[in-house]
Amino acid sequence: MDIVNEISNVLINLIRLGAVFRLVYCLFRMVSVEDEQSMYKKRMKNVVIFYIIAELIFQFKDMIIGYYS
């Protein structure tokens, strides 16, 4: 079980870091290219939705492992 927890901790940290970098990138692109602001707003919304779903999946994994352990 330790290996599963370590792998899931690494994955969730990578997801968090990637989401933050993607949001910052979209924010900078939105400021620099004013014609495509709506596209970058939609991309930022999609990143937030992806992050929420990823967090929920890992919370469910922790609940299931805790229940059956």
PyMOL commands that set and color helices and strands:
alter all, ss='L'
color gray80, all
select helices_A, chain A and resi 2-32+34-68
alter helices_A, ss='H'
color red, helices_A
deselect
rebuild
show_as cartoon
